[in-house]
């Protein structure tokens, strides 16, 4: 479904990604794990078109999106939940969701999408007229995911969805992610909560210093010696 | 003593509404694009002349020509954006502010001189059959033309408010103001939003200019004064609040008018700049703006 081949990316003169290659198949939940600053978020930005790669290629369902505009990439069915959610705090919950369905194709089935996200996140329906800035951290994160779902993506990119949440909420969050995946949305998940991410995902990649250094099934990597040592203690 | 003072306050409110209208356009464009369009006053001048010539050559009532002025400004706005400003989109914010300011400054000189060449340096004003008519309330004169201009300005701002609150395009504009990266991630085409907000800014300037040409007078070199006014009011009202900016305009109008009553016309402009400095020092988010991170 998504194939990344030898991608190099730079912030100015600083190289952030070195020949990254990875693939995500239809229906999978793939985790991308690694320490802070390893290039996890950068990888997602490259896929979403926020940071065009200097070389290499990104293909999605046999279409090349290497230098495509971010809004076109969303239109192709790839939606990203950025780090921290970044909901529009000055707008209501409902407006945030409406903006998620901004593109014409998504706008046509807005009512149906709303029903769907409210069934996954009932809390958002209770708060739909509230300003997003008044939501708690967990609710904002839910809103960010719901907003991304409103564009009816086939591939969802999640950047640290559990970051900053209380332990109980983290568990709920992962349960919701599993449910969204079970509904047929392919997911690429960036997580610092390594154990949970590996338990939940079908496959995982380990990224360090901008390079992919390991790949395997989620539970397989759990027993991977260097992963155990580096992340699980 | 009381009646002349009241007269000055009322005159200040009437002109202040136009200040507000001019400033909202500048503020909207700046809020979305971070383009500091110091040629905003020249756009206002162009709108004024569009209305003036429509009246003089075709004899159409200045309030009826507003729609055609709007169309004209949409064309001008699109042209200027595509030719000059679209290249600035990719720059980082601080570079963008500086570069667009320089470009707009050059643009203002060009527009001024072209206007001087085409239309001479004469003051022009639209004189309709009802131009001299004024209502009198407790001895205070209310010229109907200026009163109508106040209503038009207010209606424009209400329309803008509804547009930003209710329509998808308006919501995309607000989303871009809040967080442009998050806006792109929901599929909003930033370039389009930039173009739309630039056009909206030009259009509001044009309408303000048209109203100035009926109630007051226009001249090719009026732009700088109006850009300054719009900047002062934008800072006074604070970014992101339409009504705040409108009220900011009225505050400036009244202050100027009352100052020139007590201290003479020479201090009109000084007081505006003084307000500008005071607000920047003591309340940089503006009187009605929210603190920005």
Interface residues (C-beta under 8 A of the other chain):
Chain A: X48 X49 X50 X69 X70 X71 X74 X75 X79 X80 X82 X86 X87 X88 X89 X90 X91 X95 X98 X99 X100 X102 X103 X106 X107 X147 X148 X150 X151
Chain B: X168 X171 X172 X174 X175 X178 X179 X181 X182 X183 X184 X185 X186 X187 X188 X189 X190
